[in-house]
């Protein structure tokens, strides 16, 4: 089982993933009403392929996600 920190580092090092990865990312600036806590792991894929890769990776490690 990978920790969220290990998953974040793996995404950053993976040539198949293009996008943003952050730990403990504030969500309020990303919402219309400017509310929300922090995401333990924030993944923002830049391409459709990166999205598919991210969702498959998170699913394989049992990490719940919200799209």
Secondary structure, 3 states (H helix, E strand, C coil): CCCHHHHHHHHHHCCCCCEEEEEEEECHHHCCCCCCCEEEEEEEECCHHHHHHHHHHHHHCCCCCCC
